[in-house]
Amino acid sequence: MGLPPPGLAGRWRRLFAGVLDWLIINVATAPFNWTGFEYAWNESRGGWERYPVEHTFLAGLVAFLYFWLLHAFWNGQTLGKKLFGLRVVSEYGGRIGVGQAAVRQAVFTVLGWLCCVGPLVDLGWILFDPRKQAVHDKAARTVVVNA
């Protein structure tokens, strides 16, 4: 496993950077998060009916792309990490690749789908891990360090 790079990020700064990133995502995806209504022809009733359509998949896609692309192509930083002086690097201190950033975000997304339990386990792992890695960091072999 090796030694972690020097300057592991503090848990509180990491938390605040994450909160800021999610605020940015929520503002950016607000137009996609409402329930709209579509109309479809119902053969059995012989008329048009309204049914609700939620656009949460598009909002989730925007969030995935935000984290994946910024981590992969912007020096391992999102806007929140940049503001709080943090960045994501490989376990040995090198720049993370596109694939590593994709794995990191995919694991985070899948754990997020496990209502309440997944995100708590993922982020709670940071509290007990000596390298301050979340589960998605372990899967992608990354750590968050001071920039």
RAPEBEL-V356503 format. One record per pair of residues at least 6 apart in sequence whose ideal C-beta (glycine too) atoms are under 6 Angstrom apart, sorted by the first residue. I is the first residue (numbers start at 1). J is the second residue. D is the distance in Angstrom with one decimal. If there is no record, write none. Layout:
i	j	d
I	J	D
I	J	D
This chain:
i	j	d
4	131	4.8
4	143	5.5
5	93	3.5
5	145	5.5
7	145	4.9
7	146	4.2
8	132	5.1
8	145	5.9
9	86	4.7
9	144	4.2
9	145	5.7
9	146	5.8
11	126	5.8
13	84	4.8
14	144	5.7
16	84	6.0
17	80	3.8
17	81	4.9
17	84	4.1
17	86	5.5
20	80	3.7
21	78	4.9
21	80	3.8
24	79	5.8
25	63	4.7
25	66	5.9
29	59	3.8
29	62	5.0
32	55	4.3
32	58	4.6
32	59	4.3
33	59	5.3
35	52	5.0
35	54	5.3
36	53	5.2
37	50	4.7
37	52	6.0
38	53	5.0
39	48	4.9
39	50	5.8
41	48	5.9
42	49	4.8
64	105	5.7
64	109	5.9
67	105	4.8
68	101	5.3
68	102	5.5
68	105	4.5
70	78	4.6
71	88	5.4
71	101	4.1
72	98	4.5
72	101	3.8
75	87	5.9
76	87	4.0
76	88	4.0
76	89	5.7
76	96	5.5
77	87	4.7
81	87	5.9
85	146	5.9
85	147	4.9
86	144	5.5
86	147	5.8
87	147	4.5
88	96	5.7
88	142	5.2
88	144	5.5
89	145	5.6
90	96	5.5
91	141	4.8
91	143	6.0
96	142	5.6
100	140	5.0
103	139	5.9
103	140	4.4
104	136	5.1
104	140	3.6
104	142	5.8
107	136	4.2
107	139	4.2
108	136	4.1
111	118	3.6
111	122	4.5
112	118	5.9
112	119	5.6
122	134	5.2
122	135	4.5
122	136	6.0
123	134	5.7
125	134	5.2
125	135	5.2
126	132	5.3
126	134	5.2
131	143	5.9
133	143	5.9
